[in-house]
Amino acid sequence: MGLLRELLLLPVAPLRGTGWVLGQVLTEAERQYYDPAAVQRELADLSRRLDAGEIDEEEFDRREDELLDRLQAPQAQQTQ
């Protein structure tokens, strides 16, 4: 039965493989996006840009809130 199933599904094998690859890419992208070291680097860069006058206080506060949410998101998922 397993062999017959595989033979019948053979034409869609490239789609299944593509789906697996996309899942792996998504997993890695999320890992990098929520990586605490990356978020901390972005926070430091944001602070530097504020000090250099490249952005205003309002922009800084908005971006800082976004980055802090990213930093806390994996912790919130673990508690659920």
mmJSON file of the N, C-alpha and C atoms, coordinates in Angstrom:
{"data_MODEL":{"atom_site":{
"group_PDB":["ATOM","ATOM","ATOM","ATOM","ATOM","ATOM","ATOM","ATOM","ATOM","ATOM","ATOM","ATOM","ATOM","ATOM","ATOM","ATOM","ATOM","ATOM","ATOM","ATOM","ATOM","ATOM","ATOM","ATOM","ATOM","ATOM","ATOM","ATOM","ATOM","ATOM","ATOM","ATOM","ATOM","ATOM","ATOM","ATOM","ATOM","ATOM","ATOM","ATOM","ATOM","ATOM","ATOM","ATOM","ATOM","ATOM","ATOM","ATOM","ATOM","ATOM","ATOM","ATOM","ATOM","ATOM","ATOM","ATOM","ATOM","ATOM","ATOM","ATOM","ATOM","ATOM","ATOM","ATOM","ATOM","ATOM","ATOM","ATOM","ATOM","ATOM","ATOM","ATOM","ATOM","ATOM","ATOM","ATOM","ATOM","ATOM","ATOM","ATOM","ATOM","ATOM","ATOM","ATOM","ATOM","ATOM","ATOM","ATOM","ATOM","ATOM","ATOM","ATOM","ATOM","ATOM","ATOM","ATOM","ATOM","ATOM","ATOM","ATOM","ATOM","ATOM","ATOM","ATOM","ATOM","ATOM","ATOM","ATOM","ATOM","ATOM","ATOM","ATOM","ATOM","ATOM","ATOM","ATOM","ATOM","ATOM","ATOM","ATOM","ATOM","ATOM","ATOM","ATOM","ATOM","ATOM","ATOM","ATOM","ATOM","ATOM","ATOM","ATOM","ATOM","ATOM","ATOM","ATOM","ATOM","ATOM","ATOM","ATOM","ATOM","ATOM","ATOM","ATOM","ATOM","ATOM","ATOM","ATOM","ATOM","ATOM","ATOM","ATOM","ATOM","ATOM","ATOM","ATOM","ATOM","ATOM","ATOM","ATOM","ATOM","ATOM","ATOM","ATOM","ATOM","ATOM","ATOM","ATOM","ATOM","ATOM","ATOM","ATOM","ATOM","ATOM","ATOM","ATOM","ATOM","ATOM","ATOM","ATOM","ATOM","ATOM","ATOM","ATOM","ATOM","ATOM","ATOM","ATOM","ATOM","ATOM","ATOM","ATOM","ATOM","ATOM","ATOM","ATOM","ATOM","ATOM","ATOM","ATOM","ATOM","ATOM","ATOM","ATOM","ATOM","ATOM","ATOM","ATOM","ATOM","ATOM","ATOM","ATOM","ATOM","ATOM","ATOM","ATOM","ATOM","ATOM","ATOM","ATOM","ATOM","ATOM","ATOM","ATOM","ATOM","ATOM","ATOM","ATOM","ATOM","ATOM","ATOM","ATOM","ATOM","ATOM","ATOM","ATOM","ATOM","ATOM","ATOM","ATOM"],
"id":[1,2,3,4,5,6,7,8,9,10,11,12,13,14,15,16,17,18,19,20,21,22,23,24,25,26,27,28,29,30,31,32,33,34,35,36,37,38,39,40,41,42,43,44,45,46,47,48,49,50,51,52,53,54,55,56,57,58,59,60,61,62,63,64,65,66,67,68,69,70,71,72,73,74,75,76,77,78,79,80,81,82,83,84,85,86,87,88,89,90,91,92,93,94,95,96,97,98,99,100,101,102,103,104,105,106,107,108,109,110,111,112,113,114,115,116,117,118,119,120,121,122,123,124,125,126,127,128,129,130,131,132,133,134,135,136,137,138,139,140,141,142,143,144,145,146,147,148,149,150,151,152,153,154,155,156,157,158,159,160,161,162,163,164,165,166,167,168,169,170,171,172,173,174,175,176,177,178,179,180,181,182,183,184,185,186,187,188,189,190,191,192,193,194,195,196,197,198,199,200,201,202,203,204,205,206,207,208,209,210,211,212,213,214,215,216,217,218,219,220,221,222,223,224,225,226,227,228,229,230,231,232,233,234,235,236,237,238,239,240],
"type_symbol":["N","C","C","N","C","C","N","C","C","N","C","C","N","C","C","N","C","C","N","C","C","N","C","C","N","C","C","N","C","C","N","C","C","N","C","C","N","C","C","N","C","C","N","C","C","N","C","C","N","C","C","N","C","C","N","C","C","N","C","C","N","C","C","N","C","C","N","C","C","N","C","C","N","C","C","N","C","C","N","C","C","N","C","C","N","C","C","N","C","C","N","C","C","N","C","C","N","C","C","N","C","C","N","C","C","N","C","C","N","C","C","N","C","C","N","C","C","N","C","C","N","C","C","N","C","C","N","C","C","N","C","C","N","C","C","N","C","C","N","C","C","N","C","C","N","C","C","N","C","C","N","C","C","N","C","C","N","C","C","N","C","C","N","C","C","N","C","C","N","C","C","N","C","C","N","C","C","N","C","C","N","C","C","N","C","C","N","C","C","N","C","C","N","C","C","N","C","C","N","C","C","N","C","C","N","C","C","N","C","C","N","C","C","N","C","C","N","C","C","N","C","C","N","C","C","N","C","C","N","C","C","N","C","C","N","C","C","N","C","C"],
"label_atom_id":["N","CA","C","N","CA","C","N","CA","C","N","CA","C","N","CA","C","N","CA","C","N","CA","C","N","CA","C","N","CA","C","N","CA","C","N","CA","C","N","CA","C","N","CA","C","N","CA","C","N","CA","C","N","CA","C","N","CA","C","N","CA","C","N","CA","C","N","CA","C","N","CA","C","N","CA","C","N","CA","C","N","CA","C","N","CA","C","N","CA","C","N","CA","C","N","CA","C","N","CA","C","N","CA","C","N","CA","C","N","CA","C","N","CA","C","N","CA","C","N","CA","C","N","CA","C","N","CA","C","N","CA","C","N","CA","C","N","CA","C","N","CA","C","N","CA","C","N","CA","C","N","CA","C","N","CA","C","N","CA","C","N","CA","C","N","CA","C","N","CA","C","N","CA","C","N","CA","C","N","CA","C","N","CA","C","N","CA","C","N","CA","C","N","CA","C","N","CA","C","N","CA","C","N","CA","C","N","CA","C","N","CA","C","N","CA","C","N","CA","C","N","CA","C","N","CA","C","N","CA","C","N","CA","C","N","CA","C","N","CA","C","N","CA","C","N","CA","C","N","CA","C","N","CA","C","N","CA","C","N","CA","C","N","CA","C","N","CA","C","N","CA","C","N","CA","C","N","CA","C"],
"label_alt_id":[null,null,null,null,null,null,null,null,null,null,null,null,null,null,null,null,null,null,null,null,null,null,null,null,null,null,null,null,null,null,null,null,null,null,null,null,null,null,null,null,null,null,null,null,null,null,null,null,null,null,null,null,null,null,null,null,null,null,null,null,null,null,null,null,null,null,null,null,null,null,null,null,null,null,null,null,null,null,null,null,null,null,null,null,null,null,null,null,null,null,null,null,null,null,null,null,null,null,null,null,null,null,null,null,null,null,null,null,null,null,null,null,null,null,null,null,null,null,null,null,null,null,null,null,null,null,null,null,null,null,null,null,null,null,null,null,null,null,null,null,null,null,null,null,null,null,null,null,null,null,null,null,null,null,null,null,null,null,null,null,null,null,null,null,null,null,null,null,null,null,null,null,null,null,null,null,null,null,null,null,null,null,null,null,null,null,null,null,null,null,null,null,null,null,null,null,null,null,null,null,null,null,null,null,null,null,null,null,null,null,null,null,null,null,null,null,null,null,null,null,null,null,null,null,null,null,null,null,null,null,null,null,null,null,null,null,null,null,null,null],
"label_comp_id":["MET","MET","MET","GLY","GLY","GLY","LEU","LEU","LEU","LEU","LEU","LEU","ARG","ARG","ARG","GLU","GLU","GLU","LEU","LEU","LEU","LEU","LEU","LEU","LEU","LEU","LEU","LEU","LEU","LEU","PRO","PRO","PRO","VAL","VAL","VAL","ALA","ALA","ALA","PRO","PRO","PRO","LEU","LEU","LEU","ARG","ARG","ARG","GLY","GLY","GLY","THR","THR","THR","GLY","GLY","GLY","TRP","TRP","TRP","VAL","VAL","VAL","LEU","LEU","LEU","GLY","GLY","GLY","GLN","GLN","GLN","VAL","VAL","VAL","LEU","LEU","LEU","THR","THR","THR","GLU","GLU","GLU","ALA","ALA","ALA","GLU","GLU","GLU","ARG","ARG","ARG","GLN","GLN","GLN","TYR","TYR","TYR","TYR","TYR","TYR","ASP","ASP","ASP","PRO","PRO","PRO","ALA","ALA","ALA","ALA","ALA","ALA","VAL","VAL","VAL","GLN","GLN","GLN","ARG","ARG","ARG","GLU","GLU","GLU","LEU","LEU","LEU","ALA","ALA","ALA","ASP","ASP","ASP","LEU","LEU","LEU","SER","SER","SER","ARG","ARG","ARG","ARG","ARG","ARG","LEU","LEU","LEU","ASP","ASP","ASP","ALA","ALA","ALA","GLY","GLY","GLY","GLU","GLU","GLU","ILE","ILE","ILE","ASP","ASP","ASP","GLU","GLU","GLU","GLU","GLU","GLU","GLU","GLU","GLU","PHE","PHE","PHE","ASP","ASP","ASP","ARG","ARG","ARG","ARG","ARG","ARG","GLU","GLU","GLU","ASP","ASP","ASP","GLU","GLU","GLU","LEU","LEU","LEU","LEU","LEU","LEU","ASP","ASP","ASP","ARG","ARG","ARG","LEU","LEU","LEU","GLN","GLN","GLN","ALA","ALA","ALA","PRO","PRO","PRO","GLN","GLN","GLN","ALA","ALA","ALA","GLN","GLN","GLN","GLN","GLN","GLN","THR","THR","THR","GLN","GLN","GLN"],
"label_asym_id":["A","A","A","A","A","A","A","A","A","A","A","A","A","A","A","A","A","A","A","A","A","A","A","A","A","A","A","A","A","A","A","A","A","A","A","A","A","A","A","A","A","A","A","A","A","A","A","A","A","A","A","A","A","A","A","A","A","A","A","A","A","A","A","A","A","A","A","A","A","A","A","A","A","A","A","A","A","A","A","A","A","A","A","A","A","A","A","A","A","A","A","A","A","A","A","A","A","A","A","A","A","A","A","A","A","A","A","A","A","A","A","A","A","A","A","A","A","A","A","A","A","A","A","A","A","A","A","A","A","A","A","A","A","A","A","A","A","A","A","A","A","A","A","A","A","A","A","A","A","A","A","A","A","A","A","A","A","A","A","A","A","A","A","A","A","A","A","A","A","A","A","A","A","A","A","A","A","A","A","A","A","A","A","A","A","A","A","A","A","A","A","A","A","A","A","A","A","A","A","A","A","A","A","A","A","A","A","A","A","A","A","A","A","A","A","A","A","A","A","A","A","A","A","A","A","A","A","A","A","A","A","A","A","A","A","A","A","A","A","A"],
"label_entity_id":["1","1","1","1","1","1","1","1","1","1","1","1","1","1","1","1","1","1","1","1","1","1","1","1","1","1","1","1","1","1","1","1","1","1","1","1","1","1","1","1","1","1","1","1","1","1","1","1","1","1","1","1","1","1","1","1","1","1","1","1","1","1","1","1","1","1","1","1","1","1","1","1","1","1","1","1","1","1","1","1","1","1","1","1","1","1","1","1","1","1","1","1","1","1","1","1","1","1","1","1","1","1","1","1","1","1","1","1","1","1","1","1","1","1","1","1","1","1","1","1","1","1","1","1","1","1","1","1","1","1","1","1","1","1","1","1","1","1","1","1","1","1","1","1","1","1","1","1","1","1","1","1","1","1","1","1","1","1","1","1","1","1","1","1","1","1","1","1","1","1","1","1","1","1","1","1","1","1","1","1","1","1","1","1","1","1","1","1","1","1","1","1","1","1","1","1","1","1","1","1","1","1","1","1","1","1","1","1","1","1","1","1","1","1","1","1","1","1","1","1","1","1","1","1","1","1","1","1","1","1","1","1","1","1","1","1","1","1","1","1"],
"label_seq_id":[1,1,1,2,2,2,3,3,3,4,4,4,5,5,5,6,6,6,7,7,7,8,8,8,9,9,9,10,10,10,11,11,11,12,12,12,13,13,13,14,14,14,15,15,15,16,16,16,17,17,17,18,18,18,19,19,19,20,20,20,21,21,21,22,22,22,23,23,23,24,24,24,25,25,25,26,26,26,27,27,27,28,28,28,29,29,29,30,30,30,31,31,31,32,32,32,33,33,33,34,34,34,35,35,35,36,36,36,37,37,37,38,38,38,39,39,39,40,40,40,41,41,41,42,42,42,43,43,43,44,44,44,45,45,45,46,46,46,47,47,47,48,48,48,49,49,49,50,50,50,51,51,51,52,52,52,53,53,53,54,54,54,55,55,55,56,56,56,57,57,57,58,58,58,59,59,59,60,60,60,61,61,61,62,62,62,63,63,63,64,64,64,65,65,65,66,66,66,67,67,67,68,68,68,69,69,69,70,70,70,71,71,71,72,72,72,73,73,73,74,74,74,75,75,75,76,76,76,77,77,77,78,78,78,79,79,79,80,80,80],
"pdbx_PDB_ins_code":[null,null,null,null,null,null,null,null,null,null,null,null,null,null,null,null,null,null,null,null,null,null,null,null,null,null,null,null,null,null,null,null,null,null,null,null,null,null,null,null,null,null,null,null,null,null,null,null,null,null,null,null,null,null,null,null,null,null,null,null,null,null,null,null,null,null,null,null,null,null,null,null,null,null,null,null,null,null,null,null,null,null,null,null,null,null,null,null,null,null,null,null,null,null,null,null,null,null,null,null,null,null,null,null,null,null,null,null,null,null,null,null,null,null,null,null,null,null,null,null,null,null,null,null,null,null,null,null,null,null,null,null,null,null,null,null,null,null,null,null,null,null,null,null,null,null,null,null,null,null,null,null,null,null,null,null,null,null,null,null,null,null,null,null,null,null,null,null,null,null,null,null,null,null,null,null,null,null,null,null,null,null,null,null,null,null,null,null,null,null,null,null,null,null,null,null,null,null,null,null,null,null,null,null,null,null,null,null,null,null,null,null,null,null,null,null,null,null,null,null,null,null,null,null,null,null,null,null,null,null,null,null,null,null,null,null,null,null,null,null],
"Cartn_x":[0.83,0.0,0.878,1.949,2.824,3.49,3.891,4.53,3.543,2.319,1.284,0.996,0.918,0.67,1.784,3.028,4.169,4.164,3.798,3.727,2.639,1.509,0.422,0.77,1.542,1.915,3.19,3.822,5.071,4.954,3.87,3.782,3.786,3.379,3.361,4.597,5.562,6.777,7.511,7.637,8.32,7.596,6.282,5.536,5.782,5.817,6.09,7.491,8.445,9.82,9.927,9.23,9.226,8.613,7.525,6.895,7.837,8.591,9.541,10.629,11.162,12.211,11.68,10.484,9.906,9.711,9.323,9.191,10.52,11.585,12.917,13.383,13.127,13.509,12.749,11.462,10.65,11.144,11.474,11.983,13.273,14.181,15.463,15.258,14.363,14.085,13.506,12.604,12.044,13.112,13.992,15.067,15.951,16.303,17.148,16.407,15.131,14.33,14.189,14.005,13.795,15.068,16.214,17.481,17.774,17.92,18.154,19.383,20.448,21.657,21.386,20.621,20.293,19.408,18.453,17.557,18.358,19.278,20.092,20.99,21.519,22.315,21.457,20.23,19.335,18.966,18.789,18.511,19.691,20.898,22.087,22.209,21.93,21.987,20.913,19.76,18.668,19.048,19.664,20.118,21.188,22.097,23.134,22.511,21.509,20.851,20.124,19.543,18.884,19.919,21.029,22.09,22.698,22.751,23.325,22.319,21.075,20.055,19.446,19.689,19.145,17.646,17.177,15.755,15.31,14.011,13.495,13.039,12.657,12.262,11.038,10.108,8.888,9.219,10.067,10.488,11.259,12.117,12.882,11.957,10.975,10.045,9.257,8.792,8.019,8.857,10.067,10.943,11.417,11.68,12.113,11.023,9.776,8.66,8.575,8.75,8.721,9.836,11.026,12.161,11.986,11.47,11.241,10.158,9.155,8.135,8.76,9.659,10.359,11.193,11.79,12.632,11.806,10.578,9.733,8.864,8.668,7.766,8.137,9.386,9.691,9.417,9.627,9.358,7.867,7.052,5.604,5.099,5.707,5.3,5.652,6.741,7.152,6.225,5.63,4.757,3.359,3.027,1.683,1.589],
"Cartn_y":[-1.189,0.0,1.257,1.275,2.436,2.728,1.666,1.832,2.385,1.886,2.38,3.85,4.197,5.6,6.499,6.077,6.858,6.995,5.932,6.0,6.965,6.962,7.868,9.326,9.545,10.903,11.398,10.566,10.936,12.213,12.421,13.666,14.943,14.86,16.069,16.162,15.275,15.294,16.627,17.266,18.575,19.614,19.556,20.502,20.233,18.962,18.626,19.06,18.859,19.284,20.793,21.501,22.968,23.448,22.796,23.159,22.954,21.855,21.589,22.664,23.01,24.029,25.365,25.74,27.003,27.0,25.863,25.754,25.955,25.393,25.547,26.995,27.648,29.056,29.923,29.661,30.42,30.232,29.009,28.73,29.489,29.491,30.191,31.704,32.218,33.657,34.094,33.301,33.629,33.555,32.569,32.448,33.685,34.147,35.332,36.597,36.681,37.868,38.051,36.947,37.022,36.804,36.671,36.453,37.641,37.396,38.502,39.338,38.73,39.486,40.454,40.004,40.865,42.024,41.744,42.806,43.814,43.341,44.252,45.119,44.542,45.341,46.428,46.071,47.059,48.15,47.781,48.783,49.736,49.198,50.041,50.979,50.456,51.282,52.369,52.027,52.994,54.115,53.759,54.752,55.666,55.064,55.849,56.834,56.379,57.252,58.409,58.148,59.217,60.232,59.742,60.635,61.461,60.881,61.592,62.547,62.5,63.389,62.899,61.638,61.088,60.805,60.539,60.298,61.129,61.37,62.142,61.205,61.791,61.03,60.146,60.657,59.892,58.625,58.764,57.614,56.621,57.146,56.29,55.472,56.135,55.436,54.356,54.664,53.699,52.471,52.702,51.591,50.807,51.523,50.841,49.9,50.345,49.49,48.231,48.403,47.257,46.26,46.791,45.918,45.205,45.902,45.27,44.198,44.427,43.397,42.16,42.369,41.242,40.488,41.21,40.585,39.735,40.159,39.453,38.373,38.404,37.477,35.998,35.572,34.152,33.706,34.578,34.238,34.046,34.874,34.763,33.467,33.051,31.814,30.586,30.655,29.524,29.325,30.385,30.264,29.791,29.804,29.376,27.899],
"Cartn_z":[0.0,0.0,0.0,0.759,0.818,-0.511,-1.217,-2.521,-3.539,-3.518,-4.43,-4.164,-2.919,-2.539,-3.057,-2.892,-3.367,-4.885,-5.582,-7.036,-7.496,-6.811,-7.17,-6.869,-5.833,-5.428,-6.103,-6.901,-7.563,-8.411,-9.132,-9.922,-9.082,-7.834,-6.995,-6.099,-6.301,-5.481,-5.532,-6.712,-6.733,-5.866,-5.834,-4.992,-3.509,-3.145,-1.739,-1.347,-2.263,-1.997,-1.87,-2.733,-2.675,-1.371,-0.962,0.311,1.485,1.456,2.536,2.565,1.395,1.316,1.829,1.409,1.878,3.393,3.938,5.39,6.097,5.527,6.119,6.048,4.913,4.752,5.753,5.915,6.866,8.301,8.651,9.995,10.267,9.309,9.473,9.524,8.689,8.695,10.04,10.593,11.908,12.995,12.901,13.9,13.885,12.682,12.575,12.993,12.661,12.977,14.485,15.213,16.659,17.464,16.818,17.507,18.427,19.733,20.667,20.328,19.841,19.505,18.355,17.36,16.232,16.674,17.533,18.03,18.845,19.669,20.477,19.588,18.511,17.568,16.93,16.562,15.966,16.969,18.235,19.269,19.426,19.414,19.54,18.342,17.142,15.942,15.989,16.483,16.601,17.566,18.669,19.639,19.032,18.262,17.595,16.605,15.862,14.887,15.572,16.749,17.504,17.967,18.515,18.995,17.861,16.653,15.516,14.871,15.326,14.778,13.467,13.124,11.884,11.986,13.203,13.429,14.622,14.709,15.838,16.963,18.061,19.254,18.983,18.194,17.895,17.108,16.097,15.299,16.164,17.027,17.927,18.82,19.435,20.331,19.593,18.386,17.615,17.265,16.751,16.381,17.597,18.702,19.914,20.413,20.385,20.801,19.927,18.609,17.691,18.02,18.266,18.565,19.908,20.888,22.191,22.096,21.26,21.033,20.4,19.431,18.806,19.826,20.747,21.762,22.715,22.999,23.949,23.298,21.997,21.311,21.526,21.378,21.597,23.037,24.002,25.397,25.61,24.979,25.119,24.467,23.366,22.703,23.542,24.281,25.107,26.286,26.801,27.97,27.594,26.31,25.902,25.754],
"occupancy":[1.0,1.0,1.0,1.0,1.0,1.0,1.0,1.0,1.0,1.0,1.0,1.0,1.0,1.0,1.0,1.0,1.0,1.0,1.0,1.0,1.0,1.0,1.0,1.0,1.0,1.0,1.0,1.0,1.0,1.0,1.0,1.0,1.0,1.0,1.0,1.0,1.0,1.0,1.0,1.0,1.0,1.0,1.0,1.0,1.0,1.0,1.0,1.0,1.0,1.0,1.0,1.0,1.0,1.0,1.0,1.0,1.0,1.0,1.0,1.0,1.0,1.0,1.0,1.0,1.0,1.0,1.0,1.0,1.0,1.0,1.0,1.0,1.0,1.0,1.0,1.0,1.0,1.0,1.0,1.0,1.0,1.0,1.0,1.0,1.0,1.0,1.0,1.0,1.0,1.0,1.0,1.0,1.0,1.0,1.0,1.0,1.0,1.0,1.0,1.0,1.0,1.0,1.0,1.0,1.0,1.0,1.0,1.0,1.0,1.0,1.0,1.0,1.0,1.0,1.0,1.0,1.0,1.0,1.0,1.0,1.0,1.0,1.0,1.0,1.0,1.0,1.0,1.0,1.0,1.0,1.0,1.0,1.0,1.0,1.0,1.0,1.0,1.0,1.0,1.0,1.0,1.0,1.0,1.0,1.0,1.0,1.0,1.0,1.0,1.0,1.0,1.0,1.0,1.0,1.0,1.0,1.0,1.0,1.0,1.0,1.0,1.0,1.0,1.0,1.0,1.0,1.0,1.0,1.0,1.0,1.0,1.0,1.0,1.0,1.0,1.0,1.0,1.0,1.0,1.0,1.0,1.0,1.0,1.0,1.0,1.0,1.0,1.0,1.0,1.0,1.0,1.0,1.0,1.0,1.0,1.0,1.0,1.0,1.0,1.0,1.0,1.0,1.0,1.0,1.0,1.0,1.0,1.0,1.0,1.0,1.0,1.0,1.0,1.0,1.0,1.0,1.0,1.0,1.0,1.0,1.0,1.0,1.0,1.0,1.0,1.0,1.0,1.0,1.0,1.0,1.0,1.0,1.0,1.0,1.0,1.0,1.0,1.0,1.0,1.0],
"B_iso_or_equiv":[0.0,0.0,0.0,0.0,0.0,0.0,0.0,0.0,0.0,0.0,0.0,0.0,0.0,0.0,0.0,0.0,0.0,0.0,0.0,0.0,0.0,0.0,0.0,0.0,0.0,0.0,0.0,0.0,0.0,0.0,0.0,0.0,0.0,0.0,0.0,0.0,0.0,0.0,0.0,0.0,0.0,0.0,0.0,0.0,0.0,0.0,0.0,0.0,0.0,0.0,0.0,0.0,0.0,0.0,0.0,0.0,0.0,0.0,0.0,0.0,0.0,0.0,0.0,0.0,0.0,0.0,0.0,0.0,0.0,0.0,0.0,0.0,0.0,0.0,0.0,0.0,0.0,0.0,0.0,0.0,0.0,0.0,0.0,0.0,0.0,0.0,0.0,0.0,0.0,0.0,0.0,0.0,0.0,0.0,0.0,0.0,0.0,0.0,0.0,0.0,0.0,0.0,0.0,0.0,0.0,0.0,0.0,0.0,0.0,0.0,0.0,0.0,0.0,0.0,0.0,0.0,0.0,0.0,0.0,0.0,0.0,0.0,0.0,0.0,0.0,0.0,0.0,0.0,0.0,0.0,0.0,0.0,0.0,0.0,0.0,0.0,0.0,0.0,0.0,0.0,0.0,0.0,0.0,0.0,0.0,0.0,0.0,0.0,0.0,0.0,0.0,0.0,0.0,0.0,0.0,0.0,0.0,0.0,0.0,0.0,0.0,0.0,0.0,0.0,0.0,0.0,0.0,0.0,0.0,0.0,0.0,0.0,0.0,0.0,0.0,0.0,0.0,0.0,0.0,0.0,0.0,0.0,0.0,0.0,0.0,0.0,0.0,0.0,0.0,0.0,0.0,0.0,0.0,0.0,0.0,0.0,0.0,0.0,0.0,0.0,0.0,0.0,0.0,0.0,0.0,0.0,0.0,0.0,0.0,0.0,0.0,0.0,0.0,0.0,0.0,0.0,0.0,0.0,0.0,0.0,0.0,0.0,0.0,0.0,0.0,0.0,0.0,0.0,0.0,0.0,0.0,0.0,0.0,0.0,0.0,0.0,0.0,0.0,0.0,0.0],
"pdbx_formal_charge":[null,null,null,null,null,null,null,null,null,null,null,null,null,null,null,null,null,null,null,null,null,null,null,null,null,null,null,null,null,null,null,null,null,null,null,null,null,null,null,null,null,null,null,null,null,null,null,null,null,null,null,null,null,null,null,null,null,null,null,null,null,null,null,null,null,null,null,null,null,null,null,null,null,null,null,null,null,null,null,null,null,null,null,null,null,null,null,null,null,null,null,null,null,null,null,null,null,null,null,null,null,null,null,null,null,null,null,null,null,null,null,null,null,null,null,null,null,null,null,null,null,null,null,null,null,null,null,null,null,null,null,null,null,null,null,null,null,null,null,null,null,null,null,null,null,null,null,null,null,null,null,null,null,null,null,null,null,null,null,null,null,null,null,null,null,null,null,null,null,null,null,null,null,null,null,null,null,null,null,null,null,null,null,null,null,null,null,null,null,null,null,null,null,null,null,null,null,null,null,null,null,null,null,null,null,null,null,null,null,null,null,null,null,null,null,null,null,null,null,null,null,null,null,null,null,null,null,null,null,null,null,null,null,null,null,null,null,null,null,null],
"auth_seq_id":[1,1,1,2,2,2,3,3,3,4,4,4,5,5,5,6,6,6,7,7,7,8,8,8,9,9,9,10,10,10,11,11,11,12,12,12,13,13,13,14,14,14,15,15,15,16,16,16,17,17,17,18,18,18,19,19,19,20,20,20,21,21,21,22,22,22,23,23,23,24,24,24,25,25,25,26,26,26,27,27,27,28,28,28,29,29,29,30,30,30,31,31,31,32,32,32,33,33,33,34,34,34,35,35,35,36,36,36,37,37,37,38,38,38,39,39,39,40,40,40,41,41,41,42,42,42,43,43,43,44,44,44,45,45,45,46,46,46,47,47,47,48,48,48,49,49,49,50,50,50,51,51,51,52,52,52,53,53,53,54,54,54,55,55,55,56,56,56,57,57,57,58,58,58,59,59,59,60,60,60,61,61,61,62,62,62,63,63,63,64,64,64,65,65,65,66,66,66,67,67,67,68,68,68,69,69,69,70,70,70,71,71,71,72,72,72,73,73,73,74,74,74,75,75,75,76,76,76,77,77,77,78,78,78,79,79,79,80,80,80],
"auth_comp_id":["MET","MET","MET","GLY","GLY","GLY","LEU","LEU","LEU","LEU","LEU","LEU","ARG","ARG","ARG","GLU","GLU","GLU","LEU","LEU","LEU","LEU","LEU","LEU","LEU","LEU","LEU","LEU","LEU","LEU","PRO","PRO","PRO","VAL","VAL","VAL","ALA","ALA","ALA","PRO","PRO","PRO","LEU","LEU","LEU","ARG","ARG","ARG","GLY","GLY","GLY","THR","THR","THR","GLY","GLY","GLY","TRP","TRP","TRP","VAL","VAL","VAL","LEU","LEU","LEU","GLY","GLY","GLY","GLN","GLN","GLN","VAL","VAL","VAL","LEU","LEU","LEU","THR","THR","THR","GLU","GLU","GLU","ALA","ALA","ALA","GLU","GLU","GLU","ARG","ARG","ARG","GLN","GLN","GLN","TYR","TYR","TYR","TYR","TYR","TYR","ASP","ASP","ASP","PRO","PRO","PRO","ALA","ALA","ALA","ALA","ALA","ALA","VAL","VAL","VAL","GLN","GLN","GLN","ARG","ARG","ARG","GLU","GLU","GLU","LEU","LEU","LEU","ALA","ALA","ALA","ASP","ASP","ASP","LEU","LEU","LEU","SER","SER","SER","ARG","ARG","ARG","ARG","ARG","ARG","LEU","LEU","LEU","ASP","ASP","ASP","ALA","ALA","ALA","GLY","GLY","GLY","GLU","GLU","GLU","ILE","ILE","ILE","ASP","ASP","ASP","GLU","GLU","GLU","GLU","GLU","GLU","GLU","GLU","GLU","PHE","PHE","PHE","ASP","ASP","ASP","ARG","ARG","ARG","ARG","ARG","ARG","GLU","GLU","GLU","ASP","ASP","ASP","GLU","GLU","GLU","LEU","LEU","LEU","LEU","LEU","LEU","ASP","ASP","ASP","ARG","ARG","ARG","LEU","LEU","LEU","GLN","GLN","GLN","ALA","ALA","ALA","PRO","PRO","PRO","GLN","GLN","GLN","ALA","ALA","ALA","GLN","GLN","GLN","GLN","GLN","GLN","THR","THR","THR","GLN","GLN","GLN"],
"auth_asym_id":["A","A","A","A","A","A","A","A","A","A","A","A","A","A","A","A","A","A","A","A","A","A","A","A","A","A","A","A","A","A","A","A","A","A","A","A","A","A","A","A","A","A","A","A","A","A","A","A","A","A","A","A","A","A","A","A","A","A","A","A","A","A","A","A","A","A","A","A","A","A","A","A","A","A","A","A","A","A","A","A","A","A","A","A","A","A","A","A","A","A","A","A","A","A","A","A","A","A","A","A","A","A","A","A","A","A","A","A","A","A","A","A","A","A","A","A","A","A","A","A","A","A","A","A","A","A","A","A","A","A","A","A","A","A","A","A","A","A","A","A","A","A","A","A","A","A","A","A","A","A","A","A","A","A","A","A","A","A","A","A","A","A","A","A","A","A","A","A","A","A","A","A","A","A","A","A","A","A","A","A","A","A","A","A","A","A","A","A","A","A","A","A","A","A","A","A","A","A","A","A","A","A","A","A","A","A","A","A","A","A","A","A","A","A","A","A","A","A","A","A","A","A","A","A","A","A","A","A","A","A","A","A","A","A","A","A","A","A","A","A"],
"auth_atom_id":["N","CA","C","N","CA","C","N","CA","C","N","CA","C","N","CA","C","N","CA","C","N","CA","C","N","CA","C","N","CA","C","N","CA","C","N","CA","C","N","CA","C","N","CA","C","N","CA","C","N","CA","C","N","CA","C","N","CA","C","N","CA","C","N","CA","C","N","CA","C","N","CA","C","N","CA","C","N","CA","C","N","CA","C","N","CA","C","N","CA","C","N","CA","C","N","CA","C","N","CA","C","N","CA","C","N","CA","C","N","CA","C","N","CA","C","N","CA","C","N","CA","C","N","CA","C","N","CA","C","N","CA","C","N","CA","C","N","CA","C","N","CA","C","N","CA","C","N","CA","C","N","CA","C","N","CA","C","N","CA","C","N","CA","C","N","CA","C","N","CA","C","N","CA","C","N","CA","C","N","CA","C","N","CA","C","N","CA","C","N","CA","C","N","CA","C","N","CA","C","N","CA","C","N","CA","C","N","CA","C","N","CA","C","N","CA","C","N","CA","C","N","CA","C","N","CA","C","N","CA","C","N","CA","C","N","CA","C","N","CA","C","N","CA","C","N","CA","C","N","CA","C","N","CA","C","N","CA","C","N","CA","C","N","CA","C","N","CA","C","N","CA","C","N","CA","C","N","CA","C"],
"pdbx_PDB_model_num":[1,1,1,1,1,1,1,1,1,1,1,1,1,1,1,1,1,1,1,1,1,1,1,1,1,1,1,1,1,1,1,1,1,1,1,1,1,1,1,1,1,1,1,1,1,1,1,1,1,1,1,1,1,1,1,1,1,1,1,1,1,1,1,1,1,1,1,1,1,1,1,1,1,1,1,1,1,1,1,1,1,1,1,1,1,1,1,1,1,1,1,1,1,1,1,1,1,1,1,1,1,1,1,1,1,1,1,1,1,1,1,1,1,1,1,1,1,1,1,1,1,1,1,1,1,1,1,1,1,1,1,1,1,1,1,1,1,1,1,1,1,1,1,1,1,1,1,1,1,1,1,1,1,1,1,1,1,1,1,1,1,1,1,1,1,1,1,1,1,1,1,1,1,1,1,1,1,1,1,1,1,1,1,1,1,1,1,1,1,1,1,1,1,1,1,1,1,1,1,1,1,1,1,1,1,1,1,1,1,1,1,1,1,1,1,1,1,1,1,1,1,1,1,1,1,1,1,1,1,1,1,1,1,1,1,1,1,1,1,1]
}}}
